[in-house]
Amino acid sequence: MYLVEANAAALQRSDEQLAPDRLPSERWEGFPYSCLSHHGTACCDIAREWVLAMDFAQLNGADLSSGPRWLRAKYKWGPSDWPMHWCKVVRRKVIDCGAHAALSREAFAARGLVAFPAQLVQRYSDDATDQWKSRWDDEQASCHWLDREHIYHEVAGLLIGDNEVKIWDGSAGSWVDSRQPGGGYGSVVAVRIFADPQFVTPAGFAWGGRRIMANVWNQLDG
């Protein structure tokens, strides 16, 4: 799903004797966000142009900030092997959250909007993560995104005003609710938005009623 080096770092973190009260995001502290690769040839040029043309057609005059739900309809969520090239992703029927997030960012950017790579840590249950681990193991895909009751998840942050963002979950085909209770099933317990310096301010980004500082993990307390 991500770089081999990042995967190894996460596994090492998991194996280390960490304090019982460690933050859920600590396992993924050094994780980069996912990006689609390009062969530098026509195969990836054509694939990328097809995705962006399809997004324009599916938008059909709607608000430019509408989420690209057609991507979720085309691609089911599931295990993927990385690196992922443009010419490969268009042929797949199943992609993981990293590919969903990367495609969503590209769609928003092609519409002239500013979209940021973003990462979440969500809380589910040990039973849920055990089921996902079994599925990923069956596909010989990395399970580095699972950590007991917590999961790592990639999304896209969309700039919608002065230092205000919405978070699009391409894997679910919906916007992430900033008001989720911190202890609920599927709730967001940490978020990190990657932003270039021109978008970084001391006040951070407004996400619903929350303030999210750029380029660091923000722990959410419910």
C-alpha positions in Angstrom: 0.0 0.0 0.0 2.9 2.3 0.7 6.7 2.4 0.5 8.6 -0.7 1.6 10.7 1.3 4.0 7.6 2.8 5.6 6.1 -0.7 5.9 9.2 -2.0 7.6 9.2 1.0 10.0 5.6 0.4 11.0 6.3 -3.3 11.7 9.3 -2.5 13.7 7.2 0.0 15.8 4.6 -2.7 16.3 7.2 -5.1 17.6 8.9 -2.7 19.9 7.9 -2.6 23.6 5.9 0.6 23.5 4.3 2.2 26.5 0.7 1.0 27.2 -0.5 4.5 27.0 1.1 5.2 23.6 -1.0 7.3 21.2 -2.8 5.3 18.5 -1.1 7.3 15.7 2.4 6.5 17.0 2.6 3.3 14.8 2.2 5.4 11.7 4.3 8.5 12.7 6.7 8.2 9.8 4.3 7.0 7.2 4.2 8.8 3.9 0.9 9.2 2.0 0.3 7.2 -1.1 0.9 8.5 -4.6 0.3 6.9 -8.0 3.4 6.2 -10.0 3.9 7.1 -13.7 6.0 5.2 -16.2 6.8 8.4 -18.1 5.2 6.9 -21.2 2.0 7.0 -23.1 0.4 4.1 -21.1 0.2 6.2 -17.9 -0.6 9.4 -19.8 -3.6 7.9 -21.5 -4.8 6.3 -18.2 -4.6 9.5 -16.3 -6.3 11.5 -19.0 -9.1 8.9 -19.0 -9.7 9.2 -15.3 -9.8 13.0 -15.4 -12.1 13.0 -18.4 -14.4 10.5 -16.7 -14.5 12.7 -13.6 -15.5 15.7 -15.7 -18.2 13.8 -17.4 -19.5 12.4 -14.2 -19.5 15.8 -12.6 -22.0 16.9 -15.3 -22.2 20.5 -14.2 -22.5 19.9 -10.5 -20.6 21.8 -7.8 -16.9 21.4 -8.3 -16.5 20.5 -4.7 -18.8 17.5 -5.0 -17.1 14.3 -4.0 -16.1 12.0 -6.9 -18.4 9.2 -5.9 -18.1 7.6 -9.3 -14.7 6.3 -8.2 -16.2 4.4 -5.4 -18.8 2.9 -7.7 -16.1 1.8 -10.2 -13.6 0.5 -7.6 -14.4 -1.6 -4.6 -12.3 -1.2 -1.5 -9.9 -4.0 -0.8 -6.2 -5.2 -0.9 -3.8 -3.7 -3.4 -0.2 -4.3 -4.2 2.2 -1.3 -4.5 3.7 0.5 -6.2 0.6 1.4 -8.2 0.9 2.9 -11.7 -1.8 4.9 -13.5 -2.0 2.3 -16.3 -2.5 -0.4 -13.7 -5.1 1.3 -11.5 -7.5 1.9 -14.4 -7.6 -1.9 -15.0 -8.3 -2.9 -11.5 -11.7 -3.6 -9.9 -10.5 -3.4 -6.3 -8.1 -0.8 -4.8 -7.2 0.2 -1.3 -7.6 3.5 0.6 -4.3 4.8 -0.6 -5.3 4.5 -4.3 -8.8 5.8 -3.6 -7.3 8.9 -1.9 -4.7 9.5 -4.6 -7.3 9.3 -7.3 -9.6 11.7 -5.4 -6.9 14.2 -5.0 -6.1 14.1 -8.7 -9.8 14.6 -9.5 -10.2 17.6 -7.2 -6.9 19.2 -8.5 -8.0 18.8 -12.2 -11.2 20.7 -11.3 -8.9 23.6 -10.1 -9.4 22.9 -6.4 -6.7 22.5 -3.7 -6.7 19.0 -2.2 -4.3 17.8 0.5 -3.1 14.3 1.3 -4.6 13.3 4.6 -4.4 10.4 7.0 -6.7 9.1 9.7 -6.5 6.7 12.6 -9.8 5.1 13.2 -11.1 2.9 16.0 -13.0 -0.3 15.2 -12.7 -3.6 17.1 -10.2 -6.5 17.4 -12.8 -8.7 15.6 -13.0 -6.3 12.7 -9.3 -6.0 12.3 -8.8 -9.7 12.6 -11.3 -10.2 9.7 -9.5 -7.6 7.5 -6.1 -9.2 8.3 -7.4 -12.5 7.1 -8.6 -11.0 3.9 -5.3 -9.1 3.3 -3.3 -12.2 4.1 -5.3 -14.2 1.6 -4.2 -11.7 -1.1 -0.6 -11.6 0.2 -1.0 -7.9 0.8 0.6 -5.9 3.7 -1.4 -5.6 6.9 0.7 -2.7 8.2 -2.4 -0.5 8.4 -3.9 -2.7 11.2 -3.0 -2.3 14.9 -5.3 -4.1 17.3 -8.6 -2.1 17.4 -7.1 0.8 15.4 -6.6 1.2 11.6 -4.6 3.6 9.4 -6.8 5.1 6.6 -6.0 7.5 3.8 -8.4 10.3 2.7 -8.2 13.7 1.0 -8.5 17.1 2.6 -10.3 19.6 0.3 -9.8 23.3 0.9 -13.2 25.0 0.8 -12.5 28.5 2.2 -9.9 30.5 4.1 -8.1 27.7 6.0 -11.2 25.6 6.1 -11.3 22.0 4.9 -13.6 19.1 4.4 -12.3 15.5 4.4 -13.3 13.1 1.6 -13.2 9.4 2.2 -12.9 7.9 -1.3 -13.1 4.4 0.0 -16.5 5.1 1.5 -17.6 7.6 -1.1 -18.6 10.1 1.5 -17.4 13.1 3.6 -15.9 12.3 7.0 -18.1 13.7 9.9 -15.9 15.9 12.2 -18.5 15.4 15.0 -18.1 11.7 15.4 -17.9 10.6 19.0 -14.3 9.7 19.8 -15.1 6.2 21.3 -17.6 5.0 18.7 -17.1 2.2 16.2 -15.3 3.7 13.1 -14.7 7.0 14.9 -11.7 9.1 14.0 -9.1 9.3 16.8 -6.3 11.1 15.0 -5.9 13.1 11.7 -3.0 14.4 9.8 -3.2 16.8 6.8 -0.1 17.4 4.6 0.1 20.9 3.3 2.7 23.0 1.5 4.1 26.0 3.4 1.9 28.5 1.6 -1.2 26.9 3.2 0.3 26.5 6.7 -0.8 29.0 9.4 -0.4 29.1 13.2 -4.2 28.6 13.5 -4.2 25.5 11.4 -7.3 24.4 9.4 -10.9 24.5 10.5 -12.6 21.1 10.1 -16.1 21.5 11.4 -15.7 22.6 14.9 -12.2 21.4 15.2 -8.8 22.9 14.6 -6.3 20.7 12.7 -2.6 21.7 12.6 -0.9 20.9 9.3 1.7 18.2 8.9 1.4 16.6 12.3 -0.9 14.1 13.9 -3.8 15.7 15.7 -5.3 13.6 18.5 -9.1 13.9 18.7 -10.8 13.6 22.1 -14.4 13.1 21.0 
